[in-house]
Amino acid sequence: MTPGSANQLPDFIAETPFHAIMLGLLAIFVFGTVWLLSKRTAFLVLAIVSLLAMIGAIMLERWIVTDREQISVEVDAMAAAVAANSPTSLLLHISDRFPSIKDAARGHFNRWQIEFCNLTSREVPAIDWSRSPPQAEVRFVVFARARQKQGDGLGGADIVGVTLQMEKEPDGRWRVISYSLFNPRGGPAPAY
């Protein structure tokens, strides 16, 4: 099964093992209890089948990488690239079709030395499957500490909200096509 086909499965199957575990445990408990009370082997068999189905569903969930999970991996990798002051690594996550976005990222790295960067929260990516190729919007908040590379070297720490527009490219990877900053506390967006 390709990662792209994961979007055809319901989220409760492909996104988290929670539902498979809870339904499996419930079925095992019910069939096991009925077997203990009635001593009918059919219920023991059903309890064992429920256990095997639960294990199979958990393995299926682990095997399938959904588009939302791919986007989360990309966001984590971008945050790691920023924290490591690695523009080369960050640029791998930006679409080649949008050189202005790559130039803006290089400009930020030329101006700022990142001392610390950590994702503090993120929203579930909103994927628009009606577009061709599919696009997604993901919003997250980072806590970053940085100082200017030139001038007086002023620096500081701030909480910054980031909105990324991403597009699924022909190679199956989600890459950034646009971004904007927002103030997670409300008020005007920061300018860096």
N, C-alpha and C positions, 0 to 999 in steps of 0.2 A: 504494500500500500504506500503510495507516495504521500509526502507531507501535505500536498495540496488537496488530497482526497479526505484529509482529516476534517475539513470544514463541512463535509457532508454528514458527519456523525453528530448527534446531539452533544452539547457541552458537558452534560452530566456523565457521559461515557469517556470522552476524550480529554477533558481538561483536568480532572481530579479523580483520584481513586476513592474518595470519601463515599460516594453513592454506592459504588460496587461493594465496598467493605460493609457498609451499613445494611444494604439489602441482603448480602450474603450471610452476615451474622444473624439477621432476623430470620431468614429462611432456615438456617442451620438450627437456631434455637427452637423454632416452631416444629420442624420435622423431628428434631432430636427429642423434644418433650413428648410429642405424640408417640414416637417410637418407644420411649421409656414407659409410657402409660399403657400402651396397647401391645407392645412386644411384636408388632407386625413388621417384618423385614422390609416391606416396601417403603416405610418411612425412614428406616436407616439408610436405604439406598438413596432416597431423595435428599437426606441430609448430606451424604457423601457427594452426590451430584452438585448440590448447592455449594459445598466447599470447593470443589473443582471449578465450578463456574465462576466463583468469586476470585479464585487465583487466576483463572484465565482472563477475566475482565481487568484485573490489576495489571497483568502482563501486557494486555492490549493497550491500556492507558499509558503505560511506560514506553511502549514501542512507538506509539503514534506521537508525532510532534506536530501540534496544531500550529496554525498561523499565529495565533496569539502568543503561544510559547516561543515561536521563532522571533517575534517582535520583542518579547521580553529579553531574550538572549542578546539580541542586537543592542538594546538599550543598556543592558549590563556591560556589554563589551565596550560601548561608547563611553560609559562612565569610567570604566577602568582605563581607557586610553587617555581621557582627560586627566584623571588622577595621576597617571604616569607621565604627564606632559609629553605625550606621543602623538604629534599631529599626523604622522604617517599611518599609525593604527586607526586613528579617528577617520581619516579620509577614506579608508576602505569601506566605511559604512554610509558614505554619501554617494549618491548616484552620479555617474560620469556625465549624464545628460544635463546636469545643472552645475556648471563650473563656477557660477557666482557663489553658490553655497560653499563650495570647496575654498574659494578665495576668502570668504568671510571667516571660515574656520581657521585658515592659516593666519589671517589678520589678528584674530583673538589670541592665538598662540604666540604671535610675534609681540603682542602688547603685554601679555600677562604670564607670569610664572605661577602655576597652580601649586599650592602647598598642600591642599587637602580637598578632596571632593567625595561626597557620599550621597547616594540616593536616599532620601528620607521617606518618600511616598510616591506612589504611581497609581494611575487609574487604569482600568482594563482598556486595552486598545479597542477603538471603534473602527471596525473594518467595513468598507463600502464595497460590497461585491458587485454592485450594479455598474461600476466603472470598469473599463478595460484598458490597461491592467488594473487589478484591484488596488485600492489605496486605503490607508489607515491613518487615523489620528491617535497619537498617544501623548498624554500629558503626565508630567512627573515633576517632582520638586527635589532639588539638590541643595545641600549645604556645602558651600565652597569657601575656601580661604585662598587668597591670591595676593600677589604684589605686582606692581608695574615693573617691567623689565627696564624701561628707560625713564628718563626724567628724574623725579625725586624718589622713585621707588616706593611710593605710597601703596599701601595695601590694606586688606581687611577681610572680614568674613561676612557672608550674606546668605540668605535663603533665596534661591532663585527658582521660579517656575519656568518650565520649558514645554512648549508644544511642538511636536514633530509631525510633519506630514510625511508619510512613507509610502513607497510604491513597491509592489512585488515585481521584481525584474525577471526576465526570461530564464535566468539561472536559478530561480526559485527563492532568492534571497530578498529580504525587505531592506530597502535603502532609503535614506533621507532625501526628499526632494524639496523640502521647505522647512523652516523653523521660525519660531517666534518666542520671545520671553514674556512672562507675565509675573506680576507681583502676587505671590500666594497669600499675602496679608490683605490684599485689596489695594486700591489706589493705582497710581500710574506704574506702568511697566518700567523695570530698570533698563538702563542703557549702558552697555559695557563696550 
